[in-house]
Amino acid sequence: MTKKPFERISVIGLGYIGLPTAAMFASRKVEVVGVDVFKAVVDTINRGEVHIIEPDLDILVRAVVTEGYLRATTVPEPADAYLIAVPTPFKGDNHDPDLSYVVAAARSIAPVLRPGNLVILESTSPLGATEAMADILAEERPDLTFPQHAGEASDIRVAHCPERVLPGKVMQELITNDRVIGGMTPACSARAAALYKTFVTGACVIASGPRVAEMAKLTENSFRDVNIAFANELSLVSDRLGINVWELIALANRHPRVNILQPGPGVGGHCIAVDPWFIVSSAPEQARLIRTAREVNDSKTTWVIEKVLAAIGSHLTARPDKTASDVVLALYGLAFKPDIDDLRESPALAIARLLASRHTGPIKIIEPNIDTLPRGLEKATLIAPDAASADIHVMLVDHTAFRGTALPRGIVVDTRGVWSKASHY
């Protein structure tokens, strides 16, 4: 029997990217060992269950665990290839990159590395993170050679290959999307490309190095962030001028070379809300537009809060027999985008928490993708969509369950155009 180029693959970090990636490799009849620091996550996966919502992921995980191709553990084991898919948030008010999770992951796999191994950093990272990871591995394992010192002759191959998938379509896009691979040497890139070709049908595009691959992912998300900022700023201008922004955008988009995005309450998710700051931190004097776009999108949540508080004031003016404690708010959606359960960097969640801290009356939250409310919303109540009677209705996330619903009774603050779009365009 011909030996497989990768007999065992280890995925470090079993979150929204790591678990689908691990399951995809396992579906190709390759042994996969997933590693996570949370024992509850490990136990859930080993039961053939999932701890995150992603279409078709639960079916695939159940199958590959049952067949014996995927198992999870809290301690790294020897493997042929290691994929690091851990969080890379920022820290502090200056949005400096926090690489502590990458550092911890690198140190955790260092003791089990063997000559011929491949290490890929999949986490979206600031410039130089892959090289920094390689330096940590070299420091931990002086008995092995690494590409920054030995070049093509290194014992260990190191590369960066950022994930580029859309939550809600991860299982499809992992297969079909092109992958950008930046190896520290051509041999590193070739080895990484061979690994992804296990299941990727899209092109494996080789970048000139890991920094270009890192920058490519940051550029993709910064491009989207800047375009969303234009739509969000347009919504502010339209509100000031008394214009329906949804009608305005629909009309402007009838131009053959114009495609304005839709405004919202801000920008969320671990990527678009974070990645542009990595570029700003690398070149603060040059990344002026990227910084401004981030500030516009971050400030949109404050604008929404002000609109809700103004709505409360209007309601009390019309009902002088009531106090703020009597005003019922209904908030629609907490996730950072429609039809998922991911609350990371969610502007809707930030708005809900701020309102919970400032509004003294009842708050009802309608979020069909979660079972319990997160920290900071203890005074709120999670309800079903058909129970959303309230004085003020705030649309924060346009989940499919909300689209096409009738305009509710009461004051409406619609940040997603569910009730406010001009339907005839």
Residue, then its C-alpha position, 0 to 999 in steps of 0.5 A: m500500500t502506498k504511504k500517504p504523504f500525511e499519515r496524521i494531522s494535528v489541528i491546534g484550536l478547535g473553534y470556528i475554523g479549527l474544528p471544520t478544518a479538522a473534520m474536513f481532513a478527517s473526511r478524506k480518511v486521514e487521521v486527525v488529532g484535534v487539540d484544545v485547551f478546553k476539556a469541555v470542547v474536547d469531550t463534546i467532540n469525542r462524543g461526536e457532537v459540536h459546540i458551535i453552529e455551522p451548517d452540516l458541521d455536526i453531521l460531518v463531525r459525527a461521521v468522522v468521529t464514529e469512523g475513528y478518523l477524528r479525535a480530540t485531546t488537550v495535549p498535542e501528540p506527534a503528527d506529520a503536520y500541525l495547523i495552528a488555528v487559535p484566536t489572534p485578538f488585539k489588546g488595549d485601547n491602541h488595538d495592539p495585536d495579541l499573539s499570546y495564543v499563537v505563542a502558547a500553541a507553538r510552545s505546546i507543539a514544540p516538544v513533539l516536533r520531529p524532522g520532516n514536520l510541517v507547521i502552518l499558522e492559519s490564524t489571521s495574524p499581523l505582519g511577522a507573526t509566522e516568522a515569530m512563531a518559527d523563532i519560538l519553535a527554534e528556541e524551544r527545539p535547538d536540536l532541530t533546524f528551521p527555515q529561518h536558519a537552514g533554508e531549504a534544508s531545514d528539518i521543519r517546514v513553516a508556512h502561513c495559510p490564512e483561513r478565508v471562509l464565510p461563517g454559515k458557509v464554512m464547510q463549502e468554502l473550505i473546499t472551493n475557495d482558493r488558498v493563499i500559501g506563504g511558506m518561509t521557503p519554496a519547499c515550505s510552500a510546496r509542502a503546505a500546498a500538498l497538505y491542502k490539496t487533500f481536500v481543497t478544489g480551489a487553487c493553492v496560490i503561492a505567495s512570495g513569503p509569509r508576510v505577503a500571505e499575512m498581508a493578503k488576508l488583512t487587506e481582504n478584510s480591510f477592503r470590506d471594512v472600508n466599503i462598509a464604513f462608506a455605507n454606515e457613514l451614508s446612513l448617518v448623513s441620510d438620517r441627518l438629511g431626512i432621507n431613507v438610506w435604503e431607498l437611496i442605496a437602491l437607487a444609486n446601485r442602479h448605476p452599472r459601476v456602483n455597488i454600495l453595501q448595506p449599512g448596519p449597527g457596526v461591524g462584527g466578527h473576529c476578522i473584519a472588526v479586528d484585522p484592519w487594526f493589524i495593518v494600522s499597527s504595522a504602518p500607523e502613519q500610512a494607514r489613515l483611510i483604514r483607521t478612519a473606516r474602523e473608527v466610523n464602523d466602531s462609532k456606529t454602535t454609539w449612534v444606535i444607542e443614541k437613537v434608542l434613547a431618543a426613541i425612549g424619550s419620544h415614547l415618554t413624551a407621548r405617554p406622560d403617565k409612564t416612566a423609563s422603567d415602564v418602557v419595554l425594549a425588544l432587541y432583535g439579534l445578538a450575533f455579528k451576522p445573520d443566521i449564526d450563533d457567533l457573538r465575537e466582536s458583535p456590535a449587536l451584543a455591544i449595543a444590547r449590553l450598553l442598553a441593559s446597563r442604561h435602561t431601567g425597564p424590561i428588555k426582551i431579546i429575540e435571538p433564535n440561534i442561542d439558548t442562553l444569554p451571554r454575560g452582561l445581559e442578566k436583566a434581559t429575557l430571551i424570548a421567541p419572535d412571536a412574543a415580541s410585544a414591546d414599546i420600542h423595537v430595535m432591529l440589530v441583525d437581519h436573521t432569516a426569521f426576521r425578514g419579511t415580518a410585519l412592521p411591529r406596533g410601537i417605535v421602530v429603530d431599524t439598523r438593517g432595513v428589515w422594516s424600512k427598505a423601499s420594497h419597490y426598488 
